[in-house]
Amino acid sequence: MDCKTLEQQDKITTSAALARITGQSQRPESRLRALADTLFLWKQRLVERRQMRRDLDAMTPEMLCDFGLTRRSAEKLANRPFWRAD
């Protein structure tokens, strides 16, 4: 092997190692799929929280208590940004 071949092989190995360490796949299709999955999840959360805000007005304190929530904590959950999971 010449010096350039070893250098190229080292770059490939380093790239693969970095991808494994950071949890990134080497394939662009995998990264694109992960992005699509994330966007889909965010859309689901957005729809769910929008519905939660609508339903919140109709809920009595007893109904909220059944879920283990107060009105304030339910409003906090409903108004949380869609990209936040916690």
N, C-alpha and C positions, 0 to 999 in steps of 0.2 A: 504494500500500500504506500502511496506517496503521501506527502504532507497535507495536500488539499483534501484528499479522501478522508484522512483521519480527522481533519478539522471539521468537515461536513458531518461526519458521523458523530463527533462530539457535540455539535450544535443540535442534531436530531435527538440525541440522548438527553441533553440538558433540557430541551423543549419538552420532551415526554415526561421527564422527572418533574419539571415545574407544573405541568398540567396535572399530574397525579397529586402533587402536594397541594395545589390550590383547588383541587376538585374539578378542574376544567377538563373537558374532553378535547382531544386533538381534532376531532371531526367538527367542521362547521355545522353539519346537520344536527349534531347533538346539542350544540350551543343554541342553535335556532329553535330546536324543540323545547329546550329548557326555558328560553325566553317566551315562547308561545304558551307554555304551561303556566308561567308566572303571570302573564297578561290575562289568561283565562281565570286564574285564581283571583286576581285583583278585580276583574269584572264581576265575578260571583259575589265577592265581599261588598262591592259597591251596591249591587242590586239588593243584597240581603240587608245591608244597613239602611238603605233608603226605605225598604219595607218596614224595618224595625222602627224607624222614625215615624212612619205613618201609623203604625199599630200602637205606638206608645201612648198616644192621646186617649185611646179607647180602653186601655188597661187600668183596672182598679188597683189600689194598693195591695189588696189581697192577692190578685193575680200576679203582681210583681213579686210578692213575698213567696209565692209558690215556686218561682224561679230563683229565689234567694237574692233578689235585687230590691233596692230602694228606687224611688223615682229618679233621684240624682244619679245613681250608678248606672241605671238603664239609659238615661240621657247621655251620660259620658260614653258608654259603649256605642250607642247609636251615632254619635257625632265624631267618633274616632276616624281618622283618615283610612281609606280603604287599603292602603299599602302597609298598615300596621296590623300585625297579627295579635299582639298582646293587648 
